[in-house]
Amino acid sequence: MLKIAVLTISDRSARGQRDDETGPALRARIAELPGEVMAAEVLPDDADQIERRLVALADSGAADVILTAGGTGLAPRDVTPEATARVVERMVPGIAETMRARSLEVTPHAMLSRAVAGVRGRCLIINLPGNPRGAVECLDVIAPALEHAVAVLTREIADWEHRP
């Protein structure tokens, strides 16, 4: 079973000015997958805070996958992709490319997404859109590959650590 953390990135939700609908929508969908939500939090659109939380979750081993939701658009405070890029060790561009390609079938606005995905240690970090429907649709696109990705990631690191 995958250990998944969900981080909603939203200034308004972090200030309590708007209910977080995306986090609960993702948690409900994860419950239908072979996954368990290990952490669910709301953070403001602050790159330093996002980076610190991604590093803490990934480095602790608390999550196999961290899903961020929000902060991937063109607004000046949309900094989630930059924060993610600074903490990952290797990018996994196919994940974001696939989400954008599939989302383009639904809305032309998908081409404006700057979402990224990458690996930190044994943890896969993936940016999703902030819209609840869009976030769940993107999760559905990548869900079939998550278990395999984590299995490969874990096995490769374990093999490397035990080489003479």
C-alpha positions as CSV (number, residue, x, y, z in Angstrom):
1,M,0.0,0.0,0.0
2,L,1.4,3.4,-1.0
3,K,2.0,6.0,1.7
4,I,0.8,9.3,0.3
5,A,1.0,12.8,1.6
6,V,-1.3,15.5,0.3
7,L,-0.3,19.2,0.5
8,T,-2.8,21.8,-0.7
9,I,-1.0,25.0,-1.6
10,S,-3.3,28.0,-1.2
11,D,-2.9,31.3,0.5
12,R,-6.7,31.7,1.0
13,S,-7.2,28.2,2.4
14,A,-4.1,28.6,4.6
15,R,-5.6,31.8,6.0
16,G,-9.0,30.2,6.5
17,Q,-10.7,32.5,4.0
18,R,-11.7,29.5,1.8
19,D,-12.4,25.9,2.5
20,D,-9.9,23.5,1.1
21,E,-11.9,21.3,-1.3
22,T,-9.0,19.9,-3.2
23,G,-7.3,18.1,-0.3
24,P,-10.5,16.2,0.7
25,A,-11.3,15.3,-2.9
26,L,-7.8,13.8,-3.3
27,R,-8.0,12.0,0.0
28,A,-11.4,10.4,-1.0
29,R,-9.9,9.3,-4.4
30,I,-6.7,7.9,-2.6
31,A,-9.0,5.8,-0.4
32,E,-10.1,4.0,-3.5
33,L,-6.6,3.3,-4.6
34,P,-4.1,1.0,-2.9
35,G,-3.0,4.0,-0.9
36,E,-3.1,5.5,2.6
37,V,-2.9,9.2,3.3
38,M,-0.1,9.7,5.8
39,A,-0.4,13.5,6.0
40,A,-2.8,16.1,4.7
41,E,-2.0,19.7,5.1
42,V,-2.7,23.2,3.8
43,L,0.3,25.5,3.1
44,P,0.4,29.1,1.8
45,D,1.9,29.9,-1.6
46,D,5.4,30.4,0.0
47,A,8.3,28.7,-1.7
48,D,10.4,28.4,1.4
49,Q,7.6,26.9,3.4
50,I,6.7,24.5,0.6
51,E,10.4,23.4,0.2
52,R,10.8,22.8,4.0
53,R,7.7,20.6,4.1
54,L,8.6,18.6,1.0
55,V,12.0,18.0,2.4
56,A,10.7,17.0,5.8
57,L,8.1,14.6,4.4
58,A,10.4,13.0,1.8
59,D,13.5,12.7,4.0
60,S,11.5,11.2,7.0
61,G,10.3,8.3,4.9
62,A,6.7,9.1,6.0
63,A,5.5,9.1,2.4
64,D,6.3,7.2,-0.8
65,V,4.5,9.9,-2.8
66,I,3.8,13.5,-2.0
67,L,1.0,15.1,-4.0
68,T,0.9,18.9,-4.0
69,A,-2.3,20.6,-5.2
70,G,-2.2,24.2,-6.3
71,G,0.3,26.9,-7.1
72,T,1.1,25.6,-10.6
73,G,-0.4,28.3,-12.8
74,L,0.7,31.7,-14.0
75,A,-0.2,33.9,-11.0
76,P,2.8,35.7,-9.4
77,R,2.4,33.6,-6.2
78,D,2.2,30.3,-8.0
79,V,5.6,29.0,-6.9
80,T,5.0,25.2,-6.3
81,P,6.9,24.0,-9.4
82,E,9.9,26.2,-8.5
83,A,9.9,24.9,-4.9
84,T,9.5,21.3,-6.0
85,A,12.4,21.7,-8.6
86,R,14.7,23.0,-5.9
87,V,14.2,19.9,-3.6
88,V,14.1,17.0,-6.1
89,E,17.2,15.2,-7.1
90,R,15.9,13.9,-10.4
91,M,13.0,15.2,-12.6
92,V,10.4,12.8,-13.9
93,P,9.0,14.9,-16.8
94,G,6.7,12.1,-18.3
95,I,4.4,12.4,-15.3
96,A,3.6,16.1,-15.8
97,E,3.6,15.8,-19.6
98,T,1.1,13.0,-19.4
99,M,-1.2,14.9,-17.1
100,R,-1.1,18.0,-19.3
101,A,-1.7,15.9,-22.5
102,R,-4.7,14.2,-20.9
103,S,-6.0,17.4,-19.4
104,L,-5.9,19.2,-22.8
105,E,-8.6,16.8,-23.9
106,V,-10.8,18.5,-21.2
107,T,-9.7,22.1,-21.3
108,P,-7.3,24.3,-23.3
109,H,-6.2,25.9,-20.0
110,A,-4.2,22.7,-19.3
111,M,-1.4,24.1,-21.4
112,L,-0.9,26.8,-18.8
113,S,0.1,24.3,-16.1
114,R,3.7,24.5,-15.0
115,A,3.4,21.3,-12.8
116,V,6.5,19.2,-12.4
117,A,7.3,15.8,-10.9
118,G,10.5,14.5,-9.5
119,V,12.3,12.2,-7.0
120,R,13.9,13.0,-3.7
121,G,15.5,10.0,-2.1
122,R,12.9,7.3,-2.2
123,C,9.9,9.7,-2.5
124,L,8.1,10.7,-5.7
125,I,6.8,14.3,-5.6
126,I,4.1,15.3,-8.0
127,N,2.4,18.7,-8.6
128,L,-1.3,18.6,-9.3
129,P,-3.7,21.4,-10.2
130,G,-5.5,23.3,-7.4
131,N,-8.9,22.7,-8.8
132,P,-10.6,19.7,-7.1
133,R,-11.9,18.2,-10.3
134,G,-8.6,18.8,-12.2
135,A,-6.5,17.4,-9.3
136,V,-8.6,14.2,-9.2
137,E,-8.6,13.8,-13.0
138,C,-4.8,14.1,-13.0
139,L,-4.4,11.7,-10.1
140,D,-6.5,9.2,-12.1
141,V,-4.2,9.6,-15.1
142,I,-1.0,8.8,-13.1
143,A,-2.5,6.4,-10.5
144,P,-1.8,3.2,-12.6
145,A,1.9,4.0,-12.6
146,L,2.4,5.0,-9.0
147,E,2.9,1.6,-7.4
148,H,5.4,0.5,-10.1
149,A,7.3,3.8,-9.8
150,V,7.6,3.4,-6.0
151,A,8.6,-0.2,-6.3
152,V,11.3,0.6,-8.9
153,L,12.5,3.6,-6.9
154,T,12.8,1.6,-3.7
155,R,14.4,-1.4,-5.3
156,E,17.0,0.7,-7.2
157,I,18.1,2.6,-4.1
158,A,18.2,-0.6,-2.1
159,D,20.4,-2.3,-4.8
160,W,22.7,0.6,-4.9
161,E,23.2,0.8,-1.1
162,H,24.2,-2.9,-1.0
163,R,26.7,-2.9,-3.9
164,P,30.3,-3.6,-2.8
